[in-house]
Amino acid sequence: MRFISEAESASVISHEMAYEAIAAALAAVGEPRTANFPVVLGHGSLDVNRFTVKAAATSELTGLKIGSYWPGNLDMGLPRHNSLILLFDQKLGRISVAIEAGLVNAYRTAAADAVAADLLARPDAEVLAIFGAGHQAFYECAAIARIRPLKRIMVVARDADKAGSLAAKLRSAGMPAKVADKKEACRASDIIVTATNSNEPLFETEWVRPGTHIASMGSDAIGKQELPVDLFPEGNLFCDLPEQSRRIGEFQHAGASATLTPLGDVIARRHLGRRSREEITIFDSSGLSVQDLYIAQHIVRALSR
């Protein structure tokens, strides 16, 4: 078995690599031999410590990812989020590669929202609102800044100090950012990304402008919610995988009659995507194991050159 450490995987990951891998993974979701298995949601000896197990198989890859969230790590100066990706040897059924993928996961998660924004946001979108100022928020902004020429990033967070720190970090990386309140941010933005652990809506539907693209990536467990329910009938709804989105993603709140389109159908041109300039598009990124398999494959290839 080959072991790839966090330092090794972090040394080769990039937004470009992640975008390529995740676009290919989302396209593969619609292929007949691709299977995404039900997500296992678990906790440690203390309920506050959480983990997920996501597994998938494609025509070429089989494996799983274990993602963990140990909030107490922050007090020790350690990351709260960690990930381990395991790829099977298809012939022997043994693990062939194990990849520590904490930073890789941040790029992978942001890439899904970047692919969706590239396909669904208006071509002239230039103002981004980011809800949340945690670890993931910076990568979300950086990934979207690659595919749209952002003139302004508006940071919204409950913790004013964290919001200020994120805005400063974005500016130091060459991205124009400022702290804003949620109403101001929604009314000014062309793209809204929510990256929180919220269990209730972060903003009101009436604040969203026609033509806005919205991505929810924080809802990945039963009970989580970032978007107002009355927004869904106003928009065109997209997701990585409908059955998972309905179970643990943002669209668990959309109702059984809501039509959900896999983003892979837009990539494969089976669905038009955005139908008009004034349309509101909404993408739910619940996170798929097949994305982890594809990005793991890209990591292995990059380190084998």
Residue, then its C-alpha position, 0 to 999 in steps of 0.5 A: m500500500r502506498f501512503i501519501s502524507e498530508a505534506e505530500s498531497a498539499s504540495v501538489i494540490s491547486h485550484e486548477m487541479a481540483y477544478e479539472a478533477i471535480a468537473a470530471a467527477l460530476a460528469a461521471v455521476g451520470e454514467p451507468r457504472t458509477a455508484n455513490f453509496p449511502v453516507v455514514l454519519g457518525h460521532g466519536s465517544l463525545d457526541v460533539n466529535r463527528f465523522t462521515v464515511k462516503a464511498a463510491a465506485t466508477s468504471e475505473l475507481t473504487g474507494l472511500k473517504i473518512g472525514s472528521y470534525w473534532p472542534g476541540n482541535l482548535d484549542m490545540g492549534l490543530p485543524r478541526h477538519n481532517s480527511l483520509i481517502l482510500l483507493f482499492d486495488q480493483k483486482l485484489g480488493r486491498i487498499s492500494v493508496a491511502i491519502e491524508a487529504g485535509l487541505v485537498n478536501a478544502y480545494r475539492t469542496a471549493a472546486a464543486d462550487a466553482v464548477a457550478a458557478d462557471l456553468l450557472a452564474r451569469p458570465d458578467a457576475e462580479v460581486l460575491a457574498i460569502f456567508g461564513a468565515g471559517h476555514q473553508a470560506f477562503y478556498e471558496c472565494a479563491a476558487i470562484a475568483r478563478i472563474r469570474p473576475l470578481k470586483r468585490i467580495m462581501v464577507v458575512a459572519r456572526d463573529a465580527d473578528k473572524a469576518g474581519s480576519l477573512a476579509a484581510k486574508l482575502r485582500s492580502a491574496g489580491m481579492p477585494a474584500k470587505v465585511a458586510d451585513k447579510k442584507e447589504a451583501c445579498r442585495a449587492s451580489d451576483i453570486i452567494v456562497t454559504a459555507t456555515n454549520s447553520n440549522e436555519p436560513l441565513f438570509e431572506t428570499e426578498w433580498v436576493r436579486p434576479g439573476t443571482h447564482i447561489a451555492s450552499m455547501g454547508s448542509d451535509a447532515i440531517g437538520k442542517q439548513e442555510l437557505p430560506v425554503d421559499l427561495f426554492p420555488e423562485g429558482n432553478l435547482f441543481c445539485d451534485l446528486p439528487e438522492q443525497s441532496r434530499r437526504i442530507g443536503e440543502f434540498q432536504h427542505a425543498g419538498a418531494s415535488a421539487t425538481l432537482t437537476p444533477l450538475g453532471d447533466v449540465i456538463a454533459r449538455r443534457h440540461l441547458g443550465r441557466r435559462s435566462r439572465e433573470e433566473i435565480t440558480i441554486f446549487d446544493s453541494s452535499g459532497l460526493s465520494v466520487q469527487d474524492l476518488y477523482i481528486a485522489q487519482h489526480i494527486v497520485r498522478a501528480l506525485s508519480r511524475 
